[in-house]
């Protein structure tokens, strides 16, 4: 089984601003690959974090050095006019599979409602660039974009959940997210799942929610991953939560959810 983590971060000389992440100044590609090897993770998709201004360069260096193991969903400042010039040729960068925006900085909080992002959707659709979004607070916008731009592949991060909430509270707006499943151009990243449970492994309080998401999106549009540097458990437990603890996932489903589906969605051909 190909196991591909749909979201990881690497950084250097900067402690994460989000206290949920490991409060260490460095988590390099060497650290990442060592932990991947120990946990049996074949490949991972780097999301350059905003707390390290040099994280994009770190990700590029890592993907160039390990093209069969590491790739990137990159970013640029959406509020800068010059960013529009980056669309053409974006996917020509080594290891670059698309874009991903988190909106965690204070000045980004209004981008979903003030028109700052409006230019992105038609341009990314035209260029065939998939876009990942930490969209838990603006699901209606994702609905509009998916409907208006049917050839734009969208990925909703972290099961569409708000960070810091647990169990029923964390999944309070689940139906709003499930409504997106009717659009074939929307996929869901099942990243960070253990962090939304108040319990310990195997995190049974979220199993039913995972099942509902699977039923809505199916195995071809549900991507396993961790965001490992903020997980309350080991990487191996993040894997076995899906491969051993969810009996409704068939072996064929696991092949897709654990790695092949995200590679298919993003066009990442991993040589094995």
C-alpha positions in Angstrom: 0.0 0.0 0.0 1.3 3.4 -1.0 1.1 5.7 2.1 1.3 9.4 1.3 0.8 12.1 4.0 -1.4 14.8 2.4 0.1 17.5 4.7 3.3 18.1 6.6 5.4 21.2 7.4 9.1 21.9 7.6 10.7 25.0 8.9 14.0 26.5 10.2 15.1 29.2 12.7 11.5 30.0 13.6 9.3 28.6 16.4 5.7 28.0 15.2 3.3 30.8 16.0 0.5 28.2 16.5 1.2 26.6 19.9 -0.5 23.4 18.8 2.6 22.7 16.7 5.9 21.5 18.2 7.5 24.5 19.8 10.9 23.9 18.3 12.9 26.3 16.1 13.8 23.7 13.4 12.0 20.8 11.8 14.0 20.1 8.6 13.6 17.8 5.7 16.1 15.5 7.4 13.9 15.4 10.5 10.8 14.8 8.4 12.3 12.0 6.4 13.7 10.2 9.5 10.3 10.2 11.1 8.7 9.1 7.8 11.1 6.2 7.6 10.4 5.1 11.2 6.6 5.2 10.6 6.6 3.6 7.1 5.4 6.7 5.3 6.3 6.5 1.6 5.8 10.2 0.6 4.5 13.5 1.9 3.2 16.8 0.6 4.9 19.8 2.2 2.8 22.9 3.0 5.2 25.8 3.6 4.1 27.3 7.0 3.5 31.0 7.4 5.6 31.3 10.6 8.8 30.8 8.6 9.3 33.3 5.8 11.8 31.1 4.2 9.7 27.9 4.3 8.9 28.1 0.6 12.6 27.9 -0.3 13.0 25.0 2.2 10.2 23.1 0.6 11.6 23.7 -2.9 15.0 22.4 -1.8 13.5 19.3 -0.2 11.3 18.4 -3.2 14.2 18.8 -5.6 16.4 16.6 -3.5 13.7 13.9 -2.9 11.3 14.0 -5.9 9.9 10.6 -5.2 9.2 11.3 -1.5 8.4 15.0 -1.1 6.3 17.4 -3.1 4.7 20.8 -2.4 1.4 22.7 -2.3 2.9 26.2 -2.3 1.6 29.7 -1.6 2.0 33.3 -2.5 0.5 36.6 -1.1 -2.9 36.8 -2.6 -3.1 40.5 -1.9 -0.1 41.4 -3.9 -0.8 42.2 -7.6 2.5 40.8 -8.7 1.4 37.3 -7.5 -0.9 37.1 -10.5 2.2 36.8 -12.7 3.1 33.6 -10.9 0.1 31.6 -12.1 1.5 30.7 -15.5 4.5 28.4 -14.9 3.6 27.7 -11.3 3.4 24.0 -11.9 6.6 24.0 -13.8 8.5 24.3 -10.5 10.1 21.1 -9.3 7.8 19.2 -7.0 5.0 21.8 -7.2 1.6 20.2 -7.3 -0.7 23.2 -6.6 -1.5 26.0 -4.1 -2.7 26.0 -0.5 -3.8 28.9 1.6 -4.3 28.9 5.4 -5.5 32.4 6.3 -4.0 32.2 9.8 -2.5 35.7 9.9 -4.5 38.6 11.2 -4.4 40.6 7.9 -5.8 37.6 6.0 -9.0 37.1 8.1 -11.1 39.2 5.7 -9.8 37.8 2.4 -12.7 35.4 2.0 -15.3 38.2 2.1 -13.6 41.4 0.9 -12.8 40.3 -2.7 -9.1 39.8 -2.2 -9.2 36.2 -3.4 -11.7 36.7 -6.3 -9.0 36.9 -8.9 -7.5 33.5 -7.9 -10.4 31.2 -8.9 -10.6 31.8 -12.6 -6.8 32.1 -13.0 -6.2 28.8 -11.2 -8.9 27.1 -13.1 -7.5 28.3 -16.4 -4.0 27.2 -15.5 -5.2 23.8 -14.1 -3.8 24.5 -10.6 -5.4 22.6 -7.7 -6.1 24.8 -4.7 -6.2 23.7 -1.0 -8.0 25.8 1.5 -8.3 26.0 5.3 -11.9 26.9 4.8 -13.7 26.0 8.1 -15.0 29.5 8.5 -16.1 30.2 4.9 -17.7 27.0 3.6 -20.4 29.0 1.7 -17.7 30.6 -0.4 -16.2 27.2 -1.3 -19.7 26.2 -2.4 -19.9 29.2 -4.7 -16.5 28.8 -6.1 -17.0 25.1 -6.8 -20.2 25.8 -8.6 -18.9 28.7 -10.7 -15.6 27.0 -11.6 -16.3 23.3 -12.2 -12.8 22.7 -13.7 -11.0 24.0 -10.6 -10.0 21.3 -8.2 -10.5 22.3 -4.6 -9.3 20.6 -1.4 -10.8 21.4 2.0 -8.2 21.1 4.7 -8.5 19.2 8.0 -11.9 17.7 7.5 -13.3 21.3 7.4 -12.8 21.6 11.1 -11.9 24.6 13.3 -8.6 24.1 15.2 -8.9 23.7 18.9 -12.3 22.2 19.1 -13.1 18.6 20.0 -15.8 15.9 19.3 -19.3 17.2 18.7 -18.2 20.8 19.0 -15.5 20.3 16.4 -18.0 18.8 13.9 -20.9 21.3 14.5 -20.9 22.5 10.9 -20.3 19.1 9.4 -23.4 19.1 7.2 -22.3 22.4 5.6 -19.1 20.7 4.6 -20.8 17.5 3.5 -22.9 19.6 1.1 -19.8 20.2 -0.9 -19.5 16.6 -1.8 -22.1 17.1 -4.6 -19.4 19.0 -6.5 -17.0 16.5 -8.2 -14.3 19.1 -8.2 -14.1 19.2 -4.3 -12.1 16.8 -2.2 -11.5 16.6 1.5 -8.2 16.2 3.4 -8.7 13.9 6.4 -5.6 15.6 8.0 -5.3 16.1 11.7 -8.2 13.8 12.6 -6.8 12.7 16.0 -6.6 16.3 17.1 -10.4 16.6 16.9 -11.0 13.9 19.5 -10.9 14.4 23.3 -10.1 10.8 23.7 -6.9 8.7 23.2 -6.1 6.2 20.5 -8.2 4.9 18.6 -10.1 8.2 19.0 -13.5 6.5 18.8 -15.4 9.8 19.4 -14.7 10.8 15.8 -15.2 7.5 14.0 -18.9 8.2 13.1 -17.9 11.6 11.7 -15.2 10.1 9.5 -17.7 7.5 8.3 -20.2 10.2 7.3 -17.4 12.1 5.4 -16.4 8.9 3.6 -20.0 8.2 2.7 -20.3 11.7 1.2 -17.0 12.0 -0.7 -15.9 8.4 -1.3 -12.4 7.1 -1.2 -11.3 8.9 -4.4 -11.9 12.3 -2.8 -10.9 11.7 0.8 -7.1 12.0 1.5 -5.4 10.7 4.6 -2.7 12.9 6.3 -1.5 14.1 9.6 -0.1 17.6 10.0 2.2 15.5 12.1 3.9 18.3 14.1 0.7 19.1 15.9 -0.7 15.5 16.4 -1.4 14.2 19.9 -0.2 10.7 18.9 2.5 9.0 16.9 2.6 8.9 13.1 2.1 5.1 13.2 -1.1 5.6 15.2 -2.3 8.2 12.7 -1.8 5.4 10.0 -3.4 2.6 11.9 -6.4 4.7 12.9 -7.4 4.4 9.2 -5.9 1.1 8.3 -7.0 -0.9 11.3 -9.7 0.9 13.3 -12.2 1.8 10.6 -13.8 -1.5 9.5 -16.0 0.1 6.9 -12.9 1.0 4.8 -12.3 -1.9 2.4 -8.8 -2.8 1.3 -9.4 -1.1 -2.0 -10.6 2.0 -0.2 -7.5 2.1 1.9 -5.3 2.0 -1.1 -7.0 5.2 -2.3 -7.5 7.0 1.0 -4.0 6.3 2.3 -2.2 7.7 -0.7 -3.2 6.9 -4.3 -6.2 9.2 -4.4 -4.3 12.3 -3.5 -1.6 11.4 -6.0 -4.3 11.0 -8.7 -6.0 14.3 -7.7 -2.8 16.3 -7.8 -1.0 14.4 -10.6 1.9 13.2 -8.6 3.5 10.1 -10.2 5.6 8.4 -7.6 8.0 5.9 -9.0 8.2 2.8 -6.8 
